[in-house]
Amino acid sequence: MKFDILTLFPEMFEPVKQSIIGRATEKELLEINLINIRDFSKDKHKKVDDTPYGGGAGMVMMPDVVYDAYNSILDKEKAKVIYLSPQGKVLNQKKVVEFSKQEHIILLCGHYEGIDQRVLDEIVDEEISIGDYVLTGGELPAMVLIDSVSRYVEGVLKEDSTKEESFTNNLLEYPQYTRPEVFHGKSVPEVLLSGHHENIKKWREEKSIEITEKKRPDLLK
Ligand code: 4HQ
């Protein structure tokens, strides 16, 4: 699966070069390309933004620069273009699974007060938000989307945990324990040491329901 990221801050994407996503990129299960929008400025000062028509605070990213950056992407005909914005539909696990079926995703990251509406109308297929709060740019949301979607790409996870986890069944996960058997006087629940797989499964299901009722009753709806 291929991600092309249009951003003014390509250096912000170091985190997706680490750990599971970094390894998947090395194994060529994922391809993550960074396109610096500033490289497409026509201005000798590399200007990419200007003051908003009608006045107001901040700066707006210019449509021609954003368009030329987008247009530099080859084989974009089948790609889905996603603009990260608080005006979008809020990302959830259902959307994550849906995006993971795409072969090619282009992520457009705005900074400052956003991007000229005319280029958004022309190139964006879908607007996505990662939650109802305001960030300084779309870069962190783009990384959240890449991380959550990549887990569903075949081979990215060593052991595929996506079938059993939270949100697949609208339940939160049961508690986990590892060695030592006693920590600060607290023992690991007896059933987990029993080796009785049927009982362990039942205990974990009960715990999942109990925790969901207590912490996120809205999920049970
Ligand atoms: N921003 N979910 C403003 C966000 C955001 C979010 C990104 C701030 C876009 C122009 N994006 N820029 N929440 O707050 O996706």
Residues whose N, C-alpha, C, O or C-beta is under 5 A from the ligand:
A	BS01	4HQ	L84 S85 P86 G110 H111 Y112 E113 G114 I128 S129 I130 G131 Y133 V134 L135 T136 G137 G138 P141
